[in-house]
């Protein structure tokens, strides 16, 4: 950390070595696991990797003393395109490093690596078919062409059904420093075999003019910068209020661990408040983005961004004073690249404190006494860039025991080209010869609950008018009705703002002094629903988006709400909608909640060329977990005369 603890935008770094079984894999451990797999002798020269993951179930066995301290188990996914073949490989690191298991996987199914995406783009630039299609649009310098390798998303042509495929979204630049995403090349669709990197064909749906309007994002790109903005400094003269030991964090009664995985990115483990457990695990588990436009360059677009690309490789290295402001603690991260080498992301996770306005207040007019306390929150955040879009994930912890996830959507809209004056039925015109299609963002979250212990139950609450006239003499009586959801088949639910619907995660064996089970309340204020026809690829590929909340019994093999390998998967073959058919009891179980939050994005011209942040939220707050306001012990801010006006 810098010498001035309270200076503006101070940097603090976590230790890089692992000191706890749940700490993220280090670069050395990732490289060691790959070396063990290669030494087994089964992998050929053209092997590509998709992910190295810590075996969390084994890590918890180590924590419990049931496995040797210091031993680590790592899961790898490898694809050998010379055979062809693919495997999940379990590797043990420690005193006797070796492979424990090789499980075959359909070689088409693992996610797309960044190396594959770059190679596919280069194959397009070298393809005569692709060059001819661009030449028909007056584009002759293919070095300025940008091709995003997209997952095929359930639209595999029958003749290529046995191949591992990608297709390309095509964009044009007029110079090296031009912003390609403002100039979509409409109607040109290359199909690429990812094993051979052969361009199989190039669809051409007709020439549409490429936009001539630029979309610079750098300062001064649209004229002089706005004037009059004065400095706003965040200063903590005595340093931050949190303490960090490796990846373990303590702050204002909160204790938790910061983790990081290839698939999910940021993970929080073992959250407790004032010495009582709340969550065992919390992460954004999957992201699904379907486009709702039948045009030639849009109809295939429906992406499992985490399952088909991985949050880890897409994670930004955050910039001090820009992405994060204040006294910042950074956690570095690492992931396995497609070539089998560990890649580090410096400053991948940012942690800082923010003032959050008034926490509670009362002005007693009779006594002339005003009591007010200010709220402070601790924020742990990451940003991922998925081609044109940028997503920020901000987990906030509050002094009253509340947990909030805010997802920030920004970046650039994925646009398509249109003729001048063309009617746009399924999107919005945002620039000359450019329309941005209507689309949706679904975020499938994973919350392993541990409210006052490992055994919980799920209860739904709805407001209802009193139906017994004996209890409603004035016609104004309303009650909250609790309905236990005691089996998995019942625990697939939709939100209903009209009945103030929310859910309680109750302890199975702890009560408050009022005789109620201690609980946390789950609120989903931002949701949407699918509009695609039930027989559509979109509706069938991601069944988890048809409900806003799912609940299952914890099972280490049931890890991802949309399935283990969504890339080129058969629709609906894996995922939460399959697991919950077992209809296991949720009455006093180790629960996993799978909330689905999202937004229906009908674009605005004001979101071009880059989007001001849109926000999607989830809230988890104590509901009878305490007997009174747990934030009554927050100090009176009037003691700090520099920051609070006093008489």
C-alpha positions in Angstrom: 0.0 0.0 0.0 1.2 3.6 -0.6 2.7 5.5 2.4 -0.3 7.9 2.7 -3.1 5.7 4.0 -5.8 8.2 3.4 -4.8 9.7 0.1 -7.2 9.8 -2.7 -7.5 6.6 -4.7 -5.0 4.5 -2.7 -4.1 1.1 -3.9 -3.7 -2.0 -1.6 -3.0 -5.5 -3.0 -3.9 -8.9 -1.6 -1.3 -11.5 -1.2 -0.9 -13.7 -4.3 -0.2 -17.0 -2.6 -3.0 -19.2 -1.4 -3.4 -19.5 2.3 -6.8 -21.2 2.5 -8.5 -24.1 0.7 -11.1 -21.8 -0.9 -8.6 -19.2 -2.2 -8.6 -18.9 -6.0 -6.2 -21.0 -7.9 -2.8 -19.3 -8.3 -1.0 -19.1 -11.7 1.6 -21.6 -10.4 -1.2 -24.1 -9.5 -2.9 -23.7 -12.9 0.4 -24.3 -14.7 1.2 -27.3 -12.5 -2.2 -28.9 -13.1 -1.8 -28.5 -16.9 1.7 -30.0 -16.6 0.4 -33.0 -14.8 -2.3 -33.5 -17.4 0.2 -33.3 -20.3 2.6 -35.7 -18.6 -0.2 -38.3 -18.6 0.5 -38.7 -22.4 -3.0 -38.6 -23.7 -3.0 -35.0 -25.0 -1.7 -34.2 -28.5 -0.1 -31.2 -30.1 -3.3 -29.4 -31.0 -4.8 -29.5 -27.6 -6.8 -26.5 -26.4 -8.0 -25.9 -22.9 -11.2 -24.3 -21.5 -10.9 -23.6 -17.9 -9.2 -24.7 -14.7 -11.4 -24.8 -11.7 -10.9 -25.4 -8.0 -12.7 -28.5 -6.6 -14.7 -26.6 -4.0 -16.3 -29.7 -2.5 -12.8 -31.2 -1.9 -11.6 -27.8 -0.5 -14.4 -28.0 2.1 -13.3 -31.5 3.0 -9.9 -30.1 3.7 -11.4 -27.3 5.8 -13.2 -30.0 7.8 -10.1 -32.0 8.4 -11.3 -35.0 6.3 -8.6 -34.5 3.7 -4.9 -33.7 4.0 -4.1 -30.0 4.6 -2.3 -28.4 1.6 -3.7 -30.8 -1.0 -5.6 -29.2 -3.9 -7.8 -30.7 -6.6 -8.2 -29.0 -9.9 -10.6 -29.7 -12.7 -9.4 -29.1 -16.3 -11.3 -29.2 -19.6 -9.2 -30.1 -22.6 -9.9 -30.6 -26.3 -7.6 -32.5 -28.6 -8.6 -31.7 -32.2 -6.3 -34.2 -33.7 -8.2 -37.2 -32.3 -10.8 -35.5 -32.0 -11.7 -35.8 -28.3 -12.3 -33.8 -25.2 -12.2 -34.6 -21.4 -12.8 -33.3 -18.0 -9.6 -34.1 -16.2 -9.3 -34.2 -12.4 -5.8 -33.4 -11.2 -4.4 -33.7 -7.7 -1.7 -31.3 -6.6 0.4 -31.7 -3.4 2.8 -34.4 -2.3 1.8 -36.8 -5.1 0.7 -34.8 -8.2 -1.3 -37.0 -10.6 -4.4 -37.3 -12.7 -7.3 -38.9 -10.8 -9.9 -39.2 -13.6 -10.5 -38.5 -17.3 -14.2 -38.2 -18.3 -15.0 -37.9 -22.0 -16.9 -34.9 -23.2 -18.4 -34.1 -26.6 -15.6 -32.1 -28.3 -18.2 -29.6 -29.6 -19.4 -28.6 -26.2 -16.7 -26.7 -24.2 -16.8 -22.9 -24.4 -15.0 -20.8 -27.0 -11.6 -19.6 -26.0 -10.1 -16.2 -26.8 -7.4 -17.9 -28.9 -10.1 -19.7 -30.9 -11.9 -16.5 -31.5 -8.8 -14.7 -32.8 -7.9 -17.7 -35.0 -11.4 -17.8 -36.5 -11.2 -14.1 -37.2 -7.9 -14.5 -39.0 -9.3 -17.4 -41.0 -12.0 -15.1 -42.3 -9.6 -12.4 -43.3 -7.7 -15.0 -45.3 -10.8 -16.6 -46.9 -11.4 -15.7 -50.6 -15.2 -16.2 -50.0 -15.1 -13.6 -47.2 -13.0 -11.2 -49.2 -15.4 -11.4 -52.1 -18.4 -10.6 -49.9 -16.6 -7.6 -48.5 -15.5 -6.4 -51.9 -19.1 -6.3 -53.0 -19.5 -3.7 -50.3 -16.5 -1.7 -51.3 -14.3 -3.0 -48.5 -10.9 -4.1 -49.8 -8.6 -3.8 -46.8 -9.6 -6.8 -44.7 -7.0 -5.9 -42.0 -9.5 -3.2 -40.8 -12.3 -5.7 -40.6 -13.4 -6.9 -37.1 -14.9 -10.4 -36.8 -16.5 -11.5 -33.5 -16.6 -15.3 -33.2 -20.1 -16.0 -31.9 -21.4 -19.2 -30.4 -23.8 -20.9 -32.9 -26.6 -20.8 -30.4 -28.8 -23.7 -31.5 -28.6 -22.8 -35.2 -26.2 -25.5 -36.4 -26.9 -26.5 -40.1 -27.8 -30.2 -40.4 -24.8 -30.8 -42.7 -22.4 -29.5 -40.1 -24.0 -31.0 -37.0 -20.9 -33.1 -36.1 -18.6 -30.1 -36.3 -17.5 -27.6 -33.6 -18.8 -24.4 -35.2 -18.7 -20.6 -34.8 -20.1 -17.8 -36.9 -18.9 -14.3 -37.3 -20.5 -10.9 -36.7 -18.7 -8.5 -39.0 -17.7 -4.9 -38.4 -15.8 -2.3 -40.4 -13.2 0.3 -39.5 -12.0 3.1 -41.7 -8.7 3.4 -39.8 -6.9 1.5 -37.0 -8.2 3.7 -34.3 -11.8 3.7 -35.5 -14.6 2.3 -33.4 -15.7 -0.7 -35.3 -19.0 -1.3 -33.5 -20.6 1.7 -35.0 -20.2 0.3 -38.5 -21.9 -3.1 -38.8 -21.5 -5.0 -42.0 -25.0 -6.2 -42.7 -25.7 -9.5 -44.4 -22.2 -11.1 -44.3 -22.2 -14.3 -42.1 -19.1 -16.6 -42.2 -19.4 -20.1 -40.7 -16.1 -21.5 -39.3 -15.0 -24.9 -38.2 -13.2 -24.3 -34.9 -11.3 -27.6 -35.1 -9.7 -26.9 -38.5 -10.3 -23.1 -38.6 -11.7 -23.6 -42.1 -14.2 -21.1 -43.4 -17.0 -23.5 -44.5 -19.2 -20.9 -46.2 -20.0 -17.2 -46.2 -23.7 -16.3 -46.3 -24.5 -13.1 -48.2 -27.9 -11.7 -47.6 -27.6 -8.7 -49.9 -25.6 -5.4 -49.9 -26.6 -2.8 -47.3 -24.7 0.5 -47.1 -22.1 0.6 -44.2 -22.6 3.6 -42.0 -20.4 6.5 -42.6 -21.0 8.0 -39.2 -18.1 7.7 -36.6 -18.6 6.9 -33.0 -15.5 7.9 -31.1 -15.4 7.2 -27.4 -12.3 9.2 -26.4 -12.4 12.6 -24.8 -13.1 15.4 -27.3 -14.6 13.0 -29.9 -17.8 15.0 -30.0 -16.5 18.5 -29.4 -15.1 20.3 -26.4 -15.4 18.5 -23.0 -18.1 19.8 -20.6 -16.8 22.6 -18.4 -17.4 23.4 -14.7 -16.8 20.0 -13.1 -14.9 20.5 -9.8 -12.8 17.8 -8.1 -14.7 15.4 -5.9 -12.2 13.6 -3.6 -12.7 10.5 -1.5 -10.4 10.8 1.5 -10.0 8.4 4.5 -7.2 9.9 6.6 -7.0 6.9 8.9 -7.4 4.3 6.1 -10.4 2.0 5.4 -12.6 0.3 8.0 -12.1 -3.2 6.5 -9.3 -5.6 7.3 -8.0 -8.2 4.9 -6.0 -11.4 5.6 -5.2 -13.0 2.2 -8.7 -13.4 0.8 -10.6 -13.2 4.1 -12.3 -9.8 4.7 -13.8 -8.3 7.9 -15.9 -5.2 8.0 -18.5 -3.8 10.3 -19.6 -7.2 11.6 -19.3 -8.9 8.2 -16.9 -11.8 7.6 -16.4 -13.4 4.2 -13.9 -14.7 1.7 -13.3 -13.4 -1.9 -13.0 -16.1 -4.6 -12.7 -16.2 -8.3 -13.5 -18.9 -10.9 -13.0 -19.4 -14.6 -16.8 -19.7 -15.3 -18.3 -17.2 -12.8 -15.6 -14.7 -12.1 -16.1 -13.2 -8.7 -17.4 -15.5 -5.9 -18.1 -14.7 -2.3 -17.8 -17.5 0.3 -19.1 -18.0 3.8 -20.7 -14.7 4.5 -21.6 -14.1 8.1 -22.9 -11.0 10.0 -22.3 -10.4 13.7 -21.1 -13.9 14.1 -24.1 -15.6 12.4 -24.0 -17.3 9.0 -26.1 -16.0 6.1 -24.7 -17.4 2.8 -22.3 -20.2 2.0 -21.7 -19.0 -1.5 -22.8 -16.2 -3.8 -22.1 -15.6 -7.5 -23.5 -14.7 -10.9 -23.7 -18.2 -12.2 -24.8 -17.6 -15.9 -25.8 -14.8 -18.2 -28.1 -15.4 -21.2 -28.7 -12.7 -23.8 -31.3 -13.5 -26.5 -31.8 -11.0 -29.4 -35.4 -10.5 -30.6 -34.8 -9.6 -34.2 -35.2 -11.9 -37.2 -32.7 -10.0 -39.4 -29.9 -12.0 -41.0 -27.2 -10.8 -38.7 -29.3 -11.0 -35.5 -31.5 -14.1 -35.5 -28.8 -16.4 -34.3 -27.8 -14.2 -31.4 -28.6 -15.9 -28.1 -25.6 -16.3 -25.9 -24.7 -18.0 -22.6 -21.9 -15.6 -22.0 -20.5 -17.4 -19.0 -21.1 -21.0 -20.2 -19.9 -20.3 -23.7 -17.0 -17.8 -23.0 -16.4 -17.7 -19.3 -16.4 -14.7 -17.0 -12.8 -15.3 -15.9 -11.1 -14.6 -19.3 -13.4 -11.6 -19.9 -12.5 -9.9 -16.6 -11.1 -6.4 -16.8 -8.0 -5.1 -15.0 -9.5 -2.2 -13.1 -8.0 1.2 -13.2 -7.4 3.2 -10.0 -9.4 6.4 -9.8 -11.6 5.4 -12.8 -13.3 2.1 -12.3 -12.8 2.4 -8.5 -12.5 5.5 -6.5 -11.2 5.9 -2.9 -9.0 3.7 -0.7 -9.1 0.5 -2.8 -8.1 -3.0 -2.0 -7.4 -5.1 -5.1 -7.4 -8.8 -5.5 -5.5 -10.2 -8.5 -6.9 -13.2 -10.4 -5.8 -15.9 -12.8 -7.4 -18.2 -15.4 -6.3 -20.9 -17.8 -6.0 -19.6 -21.4 -6.7 -21.8 -24.4 -3.1 -22.6 -25.1 -2.7 -24.1 -21.6 -0.9 -21.3 -19.9 -2.0 -19.4 -16.8 -3.0 -15.8 -17.4 -3.0 -13.2 -14.6 -5.5 -10.4 -14.4 -4.0 -7.6 -12.2 -6.5 -5.7 -10.1 -9.4 -8.0 -11.2 -11.5 -7.4 -8.1 -12.0 -4.0 -6.4 -13.1 -3.5 -2.8 -13.9 -0.2 -1.3 -16.2 1.7 1.1 -18.8 4.2 0.1 -21.0 6.7 2.0 -24.6 5.6 1.3 -26.6 8.5 2.6 -28.9 8.3 5.6 -29.1 4.9 7.4 -31.9 5.9 9.8 -33.2 9.1 11.2 -35.9 10.6 13.5 -36.6 14.2 14.3 -38.5 14.4 17.6 -40.4 17.6 17.2 -41.7 17.5 20.8 -38.3 17.3 22.4 -36.4 19.1 19.8 -34.0 16.2 19.3 -32.8 15.0 15.9 -31.1 11.6 15.7 -29.6 10.6 12.4 -27.0 8.0 11.4 -25.3 7.8 8.0 -25.0 4.5 6.1 -21.8 3.1 4.8 -21.5 0.1 2.5 -18.6 -2.2 1.5 -18.6 -2.9 -2.2 -16.8 -5.8 -3.9 -16.8 -5.5 -7.7 -15.6 -6.8 -11.0 -16.2 -5.8 -14.7 -16.4 -8.2 -17.6 -16.3 -7.2 -21.3 -18.2 -9.5 -23.7 -17.2 -8.1 -27.1 -19.3 -4.9 -27.4 -21.0 -5.1 -24.0 -19.5 -4.3 -20.6 -21.0 -5.7 -17.3 -20.2 -4.6 -13.8 -21.1 -6.8 -10.8 -21.2 -4.9 -7.5 -21.9 -6.9 -4.3 -22.7 -4.4 -1.5 -22.8 -5.2 2.2 -24.5 -2.8 4.6 -24.3 -2.1 8.3 -27.9 -3.3 8.9 -27.1 -6.8 7.6 -28.5 -6.2 4.1 -26.8 -7.7 0.9 -27.4 -6.2 -2.5 -26.1 -7.2 -5.9 -26.2 -4.4 -8.5 -25.4 -5.3 -12.1 -24.3 -2.4 -14.3 -24.8 -2.7 -18.0 -22.8 -0.4 -20.3 -20.6 -0.6 -23.3 -21.9 -0.7 -26.9 -25.1 -2.0 -28.4 -24.8 -4.8 -30.9 -26.2 -3.2 -34.0 -27.0 -4.1 -37.6 -27.0 -2.2 -40.8 -30.2 -0.9 -42.5 -31.1 0.8 -45.7 -31.8 4.6 -45.6 -35.4 5.1 -44.5 -36.0 1.4 -43.8 -38.8 0.5 -41.4 -37.4 -0.9 -38.2 -39.9 -3.2 -36.6 -37.7 -5.0 -34.0 -35.4 -2.4 -32.7 -34.6 1.3 -32.9 -32.7 3.5 -35.3 -29.6 4.9 -33.4 -27.4 6.2 -36.3 -27.4 6.6 -40.0 -27.9 3.2 -41.6 -27.7 1.6 -38.1 -30.4 0.0 -35.9 -30.0 -1.6 -32.5 -32.3 -4.6 -32.1 -34.5 -5.3 -29.1 -32.9 -7.9 -26.8 -32.9 -9.2 -23.2 -30.3 -9.8 -20.5 -30.9 -12.6 -18.0 -28.6 -13.1 -15.1 -28.9 -16.5 -13.4 -27.5 -16.2 -9.8 -26.5 -18.8 -7.4 -27.0 -18.4 -3.7 -26.1 -21.3 -1.4 -28.0 -20.3 1.7 -26.9 -20.8 5.3 -29.3 -18.6 7.3 -28.4 -19.2 11.0 -26.9 -22.6 10.0 -26.7 -25.0 7.1 -30.4 -26.2 7.1 -33.0 -23.8 5.7 -36.4 -23.8 4.2 -38.1 -21.5 1.6 -41.3 -19.6 2.2 -43.2 -17.4 -0.2 -45.1 -14.3 1.1 -47.9 -12.5 -0.7 -50.3 -9.8 0.4 -54.0 -10.7 0.5 -57.1 -8.8 1.5 -58.7 -10.2 4.6 -61.3 -12.8 3.5 -63.0 -13.2 6.8 -65.5 -10.4 7.5 -65.3 -11.0 11.2 -61.7 -9.7 11.0 -62.4 -6.8 8.6 -65.2 -4.6 10.0 -63.9 -1.5 8.1 -62.9 -3.1 4.8 -59.3 -2.2 5.1 -57.7 -5.3 6.6 -54.8 -6.8 4.7 -52.5 -9.7 5.8 -49.3 -11.3 4.5 -49.8 -14.9 3.7 -46.9 -17.3 4.0 -46.7 -20.4 1.9 -43.9 -22.9 2.5 -42.3 -24.3 -0.6 -41.3 -27.6 0.7 -40.3 -29.5 -2.4 -38.3 -28.7 -5.6 -41.3 -29.1 -7.9 -43.1 -26.3 -6.0 -40.1 -24.0 -5.9 -40.2 -22.7 -9.4 -41.7 -19.2 -9.0 -42.5 -15.9 -10.7 -42.4 -12.5 -9.2 -45.6 -10.6 -8.7 -45.3 -6.9 -7.7 -49.1 -6.7 -7.5 -49.0 -8.9 -4.4 -45.7 -7.6 -3.1 -44.3 -11.1 -3.6 -41.0 -12.0 -1.9 -39.4 -15.0 -0.4 -38.1 -15.8 3.1 -35.1 -18.1 3.6 -35.8 -19.4 7.1 -33.6 -21.3 9.5 -34.9 -24.8 10.1 -34.0 -24.8 13.8 -33.5 -21.2 15.1 -36.2 -18.8 16.3 -36.3 -15.1 17.3 -37.8 -14.0 20.5 -41.2 -13.6 18.8 -41.4 -17.4 18.1 -40.7 -17.0 14.3 -37.9 -18.8 12.4 -35.0 -16.4 11.9 -34.9 -15.5 8.2 -33.6 -13.4 5.4 -35.9 -11.9 2.8 -35.2 -12.2 -1.0 -36.4 -9.4 -3.2 -36.2 -9.4 -7.0 -37.1 -5.9 -8.2 -35.8 -6.3 -11.8 -37.1 -9.1 -13.9 -38.5 -9.7 -17.4 -40.0 -12.7 -19.2 -39.4 -14.4 -22.5 -41.5 -13.3 -25.4 -40.2 -15.7 -28.0 -42.6 -18.5 -29.1 -42.3 -21.7 -27.0 -41.0 -23.6 -30.1 -38.2 -21.1 -30.7 -34.6 -21.9 -30.2 -34.4 -19.2 -27.6 -37.3 -20.5 -25.5 -36.0 -24.1 -25.6 -32.2 -23.4 -25.0 -32.6 -21.6 -21.7 -35.6 -22.9 -19.8 -34.2 -21.4 -16.6 -35.3 -17.9 -17.8 -39.0 -19.0 -17.7 -39.0 -18.6 -13.9 -37.7 -15.9 -11.6 -36.7 -18.1 -8.8 -35.7 -21.8 -8.6 -34.7 -23.7 -5.5 -32.9 -27.1 -5.3 -31.1 -29.2 -2.7 -27.3 -28.6 -2.7 -25.5 -31.1 -4.9 -21.9 -30.6 -5.9 -22.6 -32.0 -9.4 -25.4 -29.4 -10.1 -23.3 -26.4 -10.6 -24.7 -24.2 -13.4 -28.2 -23.0 -13.8 -28.2 -23.3 -17.6 -26.2 -26.6 -17.7 -22.6 -27.6 -17.6 -21.9 -27.2 -21.4 -24.5 -25.0 -23.1 -22.3 -24.6 -26.3 -24.0 -26.6 -29.1 -26.1 -28.4 -26.5 -29.5 -30.0 -27.2 -32.1 -27.7 -25.9 -33.1 -28.1 -22.3 -31.0 -31.3 -21.7 -29.3 -30.0 -18.5 -29.8 -27.3 -15.9 -32.0 -26.4 -13.0 -35.3 -27.4 -14.8 -33.9 -30.9 -15.1 -32.6 -31.2 -11.5 -35.8 -30.0 -9.9 -37.8 -32.9 -11.5 -36.3 -35.1 -8.7 -38.7 -33.1 -6.4 -36.4 -33.5 -3.4 -37.6 -32.2 0.0 -36.7 -28.6 0.8 -38.0 -28.8 4.4 -34.8 -28.2 6.4 -32.3 -28.8 3.6 -29.0 -27.3 2.4 -30.7 -25.0 -0.1 -29.4 -23.5 -3.3 -31.5 -20.6 -4.7 -31.2 -19.7 -8.3 -32.7 -16.2 -8.7 -33.1 -14.9 -12.3 -32.9 -11.1 -12.7 -32.9 -9.3 -15.9 -34.1 -6.5 -18.2 -35.9 -6.2 -21.5 -33.8 -3.8 -23.5 -35.6 -1.7 -26.0 -32.7 0.7 -27.1 -32.8 4.4 -26.9 -30.8 6.8 -29.2 -29.3 8.2 -26.0 -27.5 4.8 -25.6 -25.5 5.4 -28.7 -22.5 5.2 -29.3 -22.0 4.0 -25.8 -24.6 3.2 -23.1 -24.9 5.2 -19.9 -25.1 2.5 -17.1 -28.4 0.6 -16.8 -28.9 -1.2 -13.5 -30.4 -4.5 -12.4 -30.7 -5.4 -8.7 -31.2 -8.2 -6.2 -31.7 -7.6 -2.5 -31.3 -10.0 0.5 -32.2 -8.4 3.8 -32.8 -9.7 7.4 -36.4 -10.5 8.2 -36.8 -11.5 11.8 -33.1 -12.5 11.8 -32.8 -9.9 14.6 -35.1 -8.8 17.3 -34.6 -5.1 16.5 -32.7 -2.8 14.3 -29.1 -4.2 14.2 -27.7 -0.8 13.3 -28.6 1.0 16.6 -24.9 0.9 17.5 -23.7 3.0 14.6 -21.8 6.1 16.0 -23.4 9.5 16.0 -21.9 11.4 13.0 -22.4 14.8 14.8 -19.2 13.9 16.7 -17.4 14.6 13.4 -17.9 18.3 13.0 -16.2 18.3 9.6 -18.9 16.2 8.0 -22.1 16.9 9.9 -23.7 20.2 10.6 -24.4 20.7 14.4 -26.0 23.4 16.4 
